[in-house]
Amino acid sequence: MLYLNKQSNNLDKLIIYNISGKAILSKNLNSALSKETIDVSSISEGFYFVEVIKGSSKHISKIIISK
């Protein structure tokens, strides 16, 4: 599971990319929630990039999925 603790409730979308840059999961975020849980159980272990979009702003972080 990926837990997203939103400091700002105005986040629009979360996209997870594999190391090759291919989008493997995309989720529209509920702006009414301050915390969200993203199920990543179907994603293989490894390094990924998470892009969080808020309007025209984007933030990308690297994550490691392990089981």
C-alpha positions as CSV (number, residue, x, y, z in Angstrom):
1,M,0.0,0.0,0.0
2,L,1.1,3.5,-0.7
3,Y,-0.1,6.1,1.8
4,L,-0.6,9.7,0.7
5,N,-0.9,12.3,3.5
6,K,-2.0,15.4,1.6
7,Q,-0.9,18.7,3.2
8,S,-3.1,20.4,0.6
9,N,-6.5,19.0,-0.2
10,N,-6.2,20.3,-3.8
11,L,-4.1,17.5,-5.3
12,D,-5.7,16.2,-8.5
13,K,-3.9,13.1,-9.7
14,L,-1.2,10.5,-8.9
15,I,0.7,8.6,-11.5
16,I,3.2,5.8,-10.9
17,Y,5.9,5.2,-13.6
18,N,8.2,2.3,-14.0
19,I,12.0,2.8,-14.4
20,S,11.5,3.0,-18.2
21,G,9.0,5.9,-17.9
22,K,5.9,4.0,-18.7
23,A,2.8,4.9,-16.7
24,I,1.6,1.8,-14.9
25,L,-0.9,3.2,-12.5
26,S,-3.0,6.4,-12.6
27,K,-5.5,7.6,-9.9
28,N,-7.6,10.7,-9.6
29,L,-7.4,11.9,-6.1
30,N,-10.4,12.8,-3.9
31,S,-9.9,16.5,-3.0
32,A,-12.2,16.1,0.0
33,L,-9.8,13.7,1.8
34,S,-6.6,14.6,3.6
35,K,-5.2,11.1,3.4
36,E,-5.5,8.5,0.7
37,T,-4.4,4.9,0.4
38,I,-3.2,3.6,-3.0
39,D,-3.2,-0.2,-3.6
40,V,0.1,-1.1,-5.2
41,S,-0.2,-4.9,-4.6
42,S,-0.4,-5.6,-8.3
43,I,2.9,-3.8,-9.0
44,S,6.1,-5.9,-9.0
45,E,8.9,-5.0,-6.5
46,G,11.4,-2.4,-7.7
47,F,12.1,1.3,-8.2
48,Y,9.3,3.6,-9.5
49,F,8.6,7.3,-9.9
50,V,5.5,8.8,-8.4
51,E,4.1,12.0,-10.0
52,V,1.6,14.1,-8.0
53,I,-0.3,16.7,-10.0
54,K,-1.9,19.8,-8.5
55,G,-3.4,22.0,-11.3
56,S,-0.5,22.9,-13.5
57,S,2.2,22.0,-10.9
58,K,3.9,18.6,-10.8
59,H,6.1,16.9,-8.2
60,I,8.0,13.7,-8.9
61,S,9.5,11.4,-6.2
62,K,11.3,8.1,-6.4
63,I,9.9,5.1,-4.4
64,I,10.8,1.5,-3.8
65,I,8.1,-1.1,-3.7
66,S,9.0,-4.2,-1.7
67,K,6.8,-7.0,-0.4
